[in-house]
Amino acid sequence: MEFNTYAYTNVGGRKNNEDYCLCKNNVWVVCDGLGGHDCGEVASQTAAEAISAYVTHKGVNLNSQFMSDVVTFANLSVIKKQKTDEKLESMRTTLVFAASDGTKLRYANVGDSRFYYFKGGQLSLYSEDHSVSYASVKLGDSSYEDIRTDPDRNKLIKVLGDKEDLSVKIPEKEIIPERGDAFLLCTDGFWEYVYESEMETDLVKSSDAREWINFMAKRVLLRTKNNGNDNFTAIAVIVN
């Protein structure tokens, strides 16, 4: 099984890019250093590189414990980095990552960076945000579509670097990728401006991952022109 991958990041309307993405050895990582905190770009890079190093050392084992251990290692790596310089003490980052052993795929996330999976050109599953807005959706107080305009959408319940005993629920079911399937990892600066139906439309008309990303990125750029929007980052993968 082969994965056609393309990564994209854009500073948006900000002065510096606090997002970080990484694709290596069937591991895909997207992190969003939190705005309003010092050195978010250090937090996002630290977390992504920690995951890459962990998987390189341990190999890919897609059970729930392994996925949980990866998240824990990334979180503790950010906390360790915080202690090296007082300027880094308040840095935090979101995380979404996916890993494959060549036949199966699993994902995990912390915060509001998202994972989307598509079968037959249609959205099949997506990650759950750790945010006040998503909690409201789960309680039935608002709809999933309302998250993009909810004033609390940037209030996060869980992030890397906040506390050592971070615990997140790892999706139990493994994904068995098939030819033509696709998946997307992205920050909130990306998904806030690309609707899920548009992700599907752009996927169907794309010949590869790069084209898919470019179609979606154009939507973000058109909708955020001169509005001082956040950095936006995505990794697109199509199964060949």
Contacts in CASP RR format, 6 or more apart in sequence:
PFRMAT RR
TARGET T0000
AUTHOR 0000-0000-0000
METHOD contacts of the structure
MODEL  1
MEFNTYAYTNVGGRKNNEDYCLCKNNVWVVCDGLGGHDCGEVASQTAAEA
ISAYVTHKGVNLNSQFMSDVVTFANLSVIKKQKTDEKLESMRTTLVFAAS
DGTKLRYANVGDSRFYYFKGGQLSLYSEDHSVSYASVKLGDSSYEDIRTD
PDRNKLIKVLGDKEDLSVKIPEKEIIPERGDAFLLCTDGFWEYVYESEME
TDLVKSSDAREWINFMAKRVLLRTKNNGNDNFTAIAVIVN
1 100 0 8 1.000
1 102 0 8 1.000
1 103 0 8 1.000
1 177 0 8 1.000
1 239 0 8 1.000
1 240 0 8 1.000
2 239 0 8 1.000
2 240 0 8 1.000
3 26 0 8 1.000
3 100 0 8 1.000
3 237 0 8 1.000
3 238 0 8 1.000
3 239 0 8 1.000
3 240 0 8 1.000
4 208 0 8 1.000
4 209 0 8 1.000
4 237 0 8 1.000
4 238 0 8 1.000
4 239 0 8 1.000
4 240 0 8 1.000
5 23 0 8 1.000
5 28 0 8 1.000
5 209 0 8 1.000
5 235 0 8 1.000
5 236 0 8 1.000
5 237 0 8 1.000
6 208 0 8 1.000
6 209 0 8 1.000
6 210 0 8 1.000
6 212 0 8 1.000
6 213 0 8 1.000
6 235 0 8 1.000
6 236 0 8 1.000
6 237 0 8 1.000
7 21 0 8 1.000
7 22 0 8 1.000
7 23 0 8 1.000
7 213 0 8 1.000
7 233 0 8 1.000
7 234 0 8 1.000
7 235 0 8 1.000
7 236 0 8 1.000
8 213 0 8 1.000
8 214 0 8 1.000
8 217 0 8 1.000
8 233 0 8 1.000
8 234 0 8 1.000
8 235 0 8 1.000
8 236 0 8 1.000
9 17 0 8 1.000
9 19 0 8 1.000
9 20 0 8 1.000
9 21 0 8 1.000
9 231 0 8 1.000
9 232 0 8 1.000
9 233 0 8 1.000
9 234 0 8 1.000
10 17 0 8 1.000
10 217 0 8 1.000
10 220 0 8 1.000
10 221 0 8 1.000
10 231 0 8 1.000
10 232 0 8 1.000
10 233 0 8 1.000
11 17 0 8 1.000
11 231 0 8 1.000
12 224 0 8 1.000
12 228 0 8 1.000
12 229 0 8 1.000
12 230 0 8 1.000
12 231 0 8 1.000
12 232 0 8 1.000
13 224 0 8 1.000
13 227 0 8 1.000
13 228 0 8 1.000
13 229 0 8 1.000
13 230 0 8 1.000
13 231 0 8 1.000
14 228 0 8 1.000
14 229 0 8 1.000
14 230 0 8 1.000
14 231 0 8 1.000
16 41 0 8 1.000
17 41 0 8 1.000
17 231 0 8 1.000
18 32 0 8 1.000
18 33 0 8 1.000
18 34 0 8 1.000
18 35 0 8 1.000
18 40 0 8 1.000
18 41 0 8 1.000
18 43 0 8 1.000
18 44 0 8 1.000
18 231 0 8 1.000
19 30 0 8 1.000
19 31 0 8 1.000
19 32 0 8 1.000
19 33 0 8 1.000
19 41 0 8 1.000
19 44 0 8 1.000
19 187 0 8 1.000
19 231 0 8 1.000
19 232 0 8 1.000
19 233 0 8 1.000
20 29 0 8 1.000
20 30 0 8 1.000
20 31 0 8 1.000
20 33 0 8 1.000
20 41 0 8 1.000
20 44 0 8 1.000
20 45 0 8 1.000
20 47 0 8 1.000
20 48 0 8 1.000
20 233 0 8 1.000
21 28 0 8 1.000
21 29 0 8 1.000
21 30 0 8 1.000
21 31 0 8 1.000
21 48 0 8 1.000
21 185 0 8 1.000
21 233 0 8 1.000
21 234 0 8 1.000
21 235 0 8 1.000
22 28 0 8 1.000
22 29 0 8 1.000
22 48 0 8 1.000
22 49 0 8 1.000
22 51 0 8 1.000
22 52 0 8 1.000
23 29 0 8 1.000
23 235 0 8 1.000
24 52 0 8 1.000
24 56 0 8 1.000
25 52 0 8 1.000
25 55 0 8 1.000
25 56 0 8 1.000
25 60 0 8 1.000
26 60 0 8 1.000
26 99 0 8 1.000
26 100 0 8 1.000
26 101 0 8 1.000
26 102 0 8 1.000
27 51 0 8 1.000
27 52 0 8 1.000
27 55 0 8 1.000
27 60 0 8 1.000
27 97 0 8 1.000
27 98 0 8 1.000
27 99 0 8 1.000
27 100 0 8 1.000
28 97 0 8 1.000
28 98 0 8 1.000
28 99 0 8 1.000
28 185 0 8 1.000
28 235 0 8 1.000
28 237 0 8 1.000
29 47 0 8 1.000
29 48 0 8 1.000
29 51 0 8 1.000
29 52 0 8 1.000
29 95 0 8 1.000
29 96 0 8 1.000
29 97 0 8 1.000
29 185 0 8 1.000
29 235 0 8 1.000
30 48 0 8 1.000
30 95 0 8 1.000
30 96 0 8 1.000
30 97 0 8 1.000
30 113 0 8 1.000
30 185 0 8 1.000
30 186 0 8 1.000
30 187 0 8 1.000
30 233 0 8 1.000
30 234 0 8 1.000
30 235 0 8 1.000
31 43 0 8 1.000
31 44 0 8 1.000
31 45 0 8 1.000
31 47 0 8 1.000
31 48 0 8 1.000
31 93 0 8 1.000
31 94 0 8 1.000
31 95 0 8 1.000
31 96 0 8 1.000
31 113 0 8 1.000
31 160 0 8 1.000
32 44 0 8 1.000
32 93 0 8 1.000
32 94 0 8 1.000
32 112 0 8 1.000
32 113 0 8 1.000
32 187 0 8 1.000
32 188 0 8 1.000
32 189 0 8 1.000
32 231 0 8 1.000
32 233 0 8 1.000
33 40 0 8 1.000
33 41 0 8 1.000
33 43 0 8 1.000
33 44 0 8 1.000
33 91 0 8 1.000
33 92 0 8 1.000
33 93 0 8 1.000
33 94 0 8 1.000
34 40 0 8 1.000
34 43 0 8 1.000
34 91 0 8 1.000
34 92 0 8 1.000
34 93 0 8 1.000
34 94 0 8 1.000
34 156 0 8 1.000
34 159 0 8 1.000
35 230 0 8 1.000
37 43 0 8 1.000
37 90 0 8 1.000
37 91 0 8 1.000
37 92 0 8 1.000
38 87 0 8 1.000
38 88 0 8 1.000
38 89 0 8 1.000
38 90 0 8 1.000
38 91 0 8 1.000
39 87 0 8 1.000
39 88 0 8 1.000
39 91 0 8 1.000
40 91 0 8 1.000
40 92 0 8 1.000
40 93 0 8 1.000
42 81 0 8 1.000
42 88 0 8 1.000
42 91 0 8 1.000
43 78 0 8 1.000
43 81 0 8 1.000
43 88 0 8 1.000
43 91 0 8 1.000
43 92 0 8 1.000
43 93 0 8 1.000
43 160 0 8 1.000
43 161 0 8 1.000
44 93 0 8 1.000
46 77 0 8 1.000
46 78 0 8 1.000
46 81 0 8 1.000
46 93 0 8 1.000
47 74 0 8 1.000
47 75 0 8 1.000
47 77 0 8 1.000
47 78 0 8 1.000
47 93 0 8 1.000
47 95 0 8 1.000
47 160 0 8 1.000
48 74 0 8 1.000
50 73 0 8 1.000
50 74 0 8 1.000
50 77 0 8 1.000
50 78 0 8 1.000
51 70 0 8 1.000
51 73 0 8 1.000
51 74 0 8 1.000
51 95 0 8 1.000
51 97 0 8 1.000
54 69 0 8 1.000
54 70 0 8 1.000
54 73 0 8 1.000
54 74 0 8 1.000
55 70 0 8 1.000
55 99 0 8 1.000
58 66 0 8 1.000
60 66 0 8 1.000
60 99 0 8 1.000
60 100 0 8 1.000
60 101 0 8 1.000
61 101 0 8 1.000
62 99 0 8 1.000
62 100 0 8 1.000
62 101 0 8 1.000
62 104 0 8 1.000
62 105 0 8 1.000
62 106 0 8 1.000
62 174 0 8 1.000
64 170 0 8 1.000
64 172 0 8 1.000
67 99 0 8 1.000
67 106 0 8 1.000
67 108 0 8 1.000
67 170 0 8 1.000
68 108 0 8 1.000
68 168 0 8 1.000
68 170 0 8 1.000
70 97 0 8 1.000
70 99 0 8 1.000
70 108 0 8 1.000
71 95 0 8 1.000
71 108 0 8 1.000
71 110 0 8 1.000
71 160 0 8 1.000
71 166 0 8 1.000
71 168 0 8 1.000
71 170 0 8 1.000
72 166 0 8 1.000
74 95 0 8 1.000
74 160 0 8 1.000
75 110 0 8 1.000
75 160 0 8 1.000
75 161 0 8 1.000
75 164 0 8 1.000
75 166 0 8 1.000
76 164 0 8 1.000
78 91 0 8 1.000
78 92 0 8 1.000
78 93 0 8 1.000
78 160 0 8 1.000
78 161 0 8 1.000
79 161 0 8 1.000
79 164 0 8 1.000
81 88 0 8 1.000
81 91 0 8 1.000
82 88 0 8 1.000
82 89 0 8 1.000
82 90 0 8 1.000
82 91 0 8 1.000
82 161 0 8 1.000
83 89 0 8 1.000
91 161 0 8 1.000
92 159 0 8 1.000
92 160 0 8 1.000
92 161 0 8 1.000
92 162 0 8 1.000
93 159 0 8 1.000
93 160 0 8 1.000
93 161 0 8 1.000
94 109 0 8 1.000
94 110 0 8 1.000
94 111 0 8 1.000
94 112 0 8 1.000
94 113 0 8 1.000
94 156 0 8 1.000
94 159 0 8 1.000
94 160 0 8 1.000
94 187 0 8 1.000
94 188 0 8 1.000
95 108 0 8 1.000
95 109 0 8 1.000
95 110 0 8 1.000
95 111 0 8 1.000
95 113 0 8 1.000
95 160 0 8 1.000
96 107 0 8 1.000
96 108 0 8 1.000
96 109 0 8 1.000
96 110 0 8 1.000
96 113 0 8 1.000
96 114 0 8 1.000
96 115 0 8 1.000
96 127 0 8 1.000
96 185 0 8 1.000
96 186 0 8 1.000
97 107 0 8 1.000
97 108 0 8 1.000
97 109 0 8 1.000
97 185 0 8 1.000
98 105 0 8 1.000
98 106 0 8 1.000
98 107 0 8 1.000
98 115 0 8 1.000
98 183 0 8 1.000
98 185 0 8 1.000
98 237 0 8 1.000
99 105 0 8 1.000
99 106 0 8 1.000
99 107 0 8 1.000
100 177 0 8 1.000
103 176 0 8 1.000
104 174 0 8 1.000
104 175 0 8 1.000
104 176 0 8 1.000
104 177 0 8 1.000
105 174 0 8 1.000
105 175 0 8 1.000
105 176 0 8 1.000
105 177 0 8 1.000
105 183 0 8 1.000
106 170 0 8 1.000
106 171 0 8 1.000
106 174 0 8 1.000
106 175 0 8 1.000
107 115 0 8 1.000
107 117 0 8 1.000
107 127 0 8 1.000
107 171 0 8 1.000
107 175 0 8 1.000
107 183 0 8 1.000
107 185 0 8 1.000
108 168 0 8 1.000
108 170 0 8 1.000
108 171 0 8 1.000
109 115 0 8 1.000
109 127 0 8 1.000
109 128 0 8 1.000
109 129 0 8 1.000
109 130 0 8 1.000
109 168 0 8 1.000
110 130 0 8 1.000
110 158 0 8 1.000
110 159 0 8 1.000
110 160 0 8 1.000
110 166 0 8 1.000
110 168 0 8 1.000
111 129 0 8 1.000
111 130 0 8 1.000
111 131 0 8 1.000
111 156 0 8 1.000
111 157 0 8 1.000
111 158 0 8 1.000
111 159 0 8 1.000
112 129 0 8 1.000
112 130 0 8 1.000
112 131 0 8 1.000
112 134 0 8 1.000
112 153 0 8 1.000
112 154 0 8 1.000
112 156 0 8 1.000
112 188 0 8 1.000
113 185 0 8 1.000
113 186 0 8 1.000
113 187 0 8 1.000
113 188 0 8 1.000
114 126 0 8 1.000
114 127 0 8 1.000
114 129 0 8 1.000
114 184 0 8 1.000
114 185 0 8 1.000
114 186 0 8 1.000
114 188 0 8 1.000
114 191 0 8 1.000
115 126 0 8 1.000
115 127 0 8 1.000
115 183 0 8 1.000
115 184 0 8 1.000
115 185 0 8 1.000
116 123 0 8 1.000
116 125 0 8 1.000
116 126 0 8 1.000
116 127 0 8 1.000
116 183 0 8 1.000
116 184 0 8 1.000
116 186 0 8 1.000
116 196 0 8 1.000
116 199 0 8 1.000
117 123 0 8 1.000
117 124 0 8 1.000
117 125 0 8 1.000
117 126 0 8 1.000
117 175 0 8 1.000
117 181 0 8 1.000
117 182 0 8 1.000
117 183 0 8 1.000
118 124 0 8 1.000
118 181 0 8 1.000
118 182 0 8 1.000
118 183 0 8 1.000
118 184 0 8 1.000
118 199 0 8 1.000
118 200 0 8 1.000
118 203 0 8 1.000
119 178 0 8 1.000
119 181 0 8 1.000
120 180 0 8 1.000
120 181 0 8 1.000
121 182 0 8 1.000
121 200 0 8 1.000
121 203 0 8 1.000
121 204 0 8 1.000
122 200 0 8 1.000
123 196 0 8 1.000
123 199 0 8 1.000
123 200 0 8 1.000
125 175 0 8 1.000
126 196 0 8 1.000
127 171 0 8 1.000
128 134 0 8 1.000
128 138 0 8 1.000
129 147 0 8 1.000
130 156 0 8 1.000
130 157 0 8 1.000
130 158 0 8 1.000
130 159 0 8 1.000
130 168 0 8 1.000
131 147 0 8 1.000
131 152 0 8 1.000
131 153 0 8 1.000
131 154 0 8 1.000
131 155 0 8 1.000
131 156 0 8 1.000
131 157 0 8 1.000
132 152 0 8 1.000
132 153 0 8 1.000
132 155 0 8 1.000
132 156 0 8 1.000
132 157 0 8 1.000
133 142 0 8 1.000
133 146 0 8 1.000
133 147 0 8 1.000
133 150 0 8 1.000
133 152 0 8 1.000
133 153 0 8 1.000
133 155 0 8 1.000
134 147 0 8 1.000
135 157 0 8 1.000
136 142 0 8 1.000
136 150 0 8 1.000
136 152 0 8 1.000
137 143 0 8 1.000
137 144 0 8 1.000
137 146 0 8 1.000
137 147 0 8 1.000
142 150 0 8 1.000
147 153 0 8 1.000
148 192 0 8 1.000
153 188 0 8 1.000
153 192 0 8 1.000
154 188 0 8 1.000
158 166 0 8 1.000
158 168 0 8 1.000
160 166 0 8 1.000
177 239 0 8 1.000
178 239 0 8 1.000
179 239 0 8 1.000
179 240 0 8 1.000
180 238 0 8 1.000
180 239 0 8 1.000
180 240 0 8 1.000
181 238 0 8 1.000
181 239 0 8 1.000
182 203 0 8 1.000
182 209 0 8 1.000
182 212 0 8 1.000
182 236 0 8 1.000
182 237 0 8 1.000
182 238 0 8 1.000
182 239 0 8 1.000
183 236 0 8 1.000
183 237 0 8 1.000
184 199 0 8 1.000
184 234 0 8 1.000
184 235 0 8 1.000
184 236 0 8 1.000
184 237 0 8 1.000
185 234 0 8 1.000
185 235 0 8 1.000
186 232 0 8 1.000
186 233 0 8 1.000
186 234 0 8 1.000
186 235 0 8 1.000
187 230 0 8 1.000
187 231 0 8 1.000
187 232 0 8 1.000
187 233 0 8 1.000
187 234 0 8 1.000
188 230 0 8 1.000
189 220 0 8 1.000
189 229 0 8 1.000
189 230 0 8 1.000
189 231 0 8 1.000
189 232 0 8 1.000
189 233 0 8 1.000
190 216 0 8 1.000
190 220 0 8 1.000
190 232 0 8 1.000
190 233 0 8 1.000
190 234 0 8 1.000
192 230 0 8 1.000
193 219 0 8 1.000
193 220 0 8 1.000
193 223 0 8 1.000
193 224 0 8 1.000
193 229 0 8 1.000
193 232 0 8 1.000
194 216 0 8 1.000
194 219 0 8 1.000
194 220 0 8 1.000
198 216 0 8 1.000
198 219 0 8 1.000
199 216 0 8 1.000
202 212 0 8 1.000
202 215 0 8 1.000
202 216 0 8 1.000
202 219 0 8 1.000
203 212 0 8 1.000
205 215 0 8 1.000
206 212 0 8 1.000
206 215 0 8 1.000
206 238 0 8 1.000
208 238 0 8 1.000
209 236 0 8 1.000
209 237 0 8 1.000
209 238 0 8 1.000
210 236 0 8 1.000
212 236 0 8 1.000
212 238 0 8 1.000
213 234 0 8 1.000
213 236 0 8 1.000
216 234 0 8 1.000
216 236 0 8 1.000
217 232 0 8 1.000
217 234 0 8 1.000
220 229 0 8 1.000
220 232 0 8 1.000
END
